[in-house]
Amino acid sequence: MPLIAIVLAALAIGFEQLVQWKYGPMGIIAFVALSIGIKAKNTMIGGVGAVILVMLLAQSG
């Protein structure tokens, strides 16, 4: 069980670094808002994070 938690934490940190490298500070803000919204079950915060991420993805694509 602890091995799974370590692997998941490493994947999350890796994904966060990828978002920061590719999309800058706004990508991190969006990722954090989305994560907080999901964990807190707050649809408004999660929705704001998701919208910002989609806007960043659409801009770069």
C-alpha positions in Angstrom: 0.0 0.0 0.0 2.7 2.6 0.8 4.4 1.8 -2.5 1.2 2.7 -4.4 1.0 6.0 -2.5 4.6 6.8 -3.3 4.1 6.0 -7.0 0.9 8.1 -7.2 2.6 11.0 -5.5 5.5 10.8 -7.9 3.2 10.8 -10.9 1.3 13.8 -9.5 4.5 15.7 -9.0 5.7 14.8 -12.5 2.4 15.9 -14.0 2.5 19.2 -12.1 6.1 19.9 -13.3 5.0 19.1 -16.9 2.1 21.6 -16.6 4.3 24.2 -15.1 7.0 23.8 -17.8 4.5 23.8 -20.7 1.9 26.3 -19.5 3.7 28.4 -16.9 2.3 29.8 -13.7 -1.3 30.0 -15.0 -1.2 26.3 -15.6 -0.1 25.6 -12.1 -2.9 27.9 -10.7 -5.5 26.0 -12.9 -4.1 22.6 -11.8 -4.2 23.5 -8.1 -7.7 25.0 -8.4 -8.9 21.9 -10.2 -7.3 19.6 -7.5 -8.7 21.6 -4.6 -12.1 21.7 -6.2 -12.1 17.9 -6.7 -10.8 17.1 -3.2 -13.2 19.6 -1.5 -16.1 18.6 -3.8 -16.5 22.2 -4.7 -17.8 22.4 -8.3 -17.2 26.2 -8.6 -13.4 26.0 -7.8 -13.0 22.8 -9.8 -14.9 24.3 -12.8 -12.7 27.5 -12.7 -9.6 25.4 -12.8 -10.9 23.2 -15.6 -12.0 26.2 -17.7 -8.5 27.8 -17.3 -6.8 24.5 -18.3 -9.0 24.2 -21.3 -8.3 27.8 -22.4 -4.6 27.1 -22.0 -4.8 23.9 -24.1 -6.9 25.6 -26.8 -4.5 28.5 -27.0 -1.4 26.3 -27.5 -3.1 23.9 -29.9 
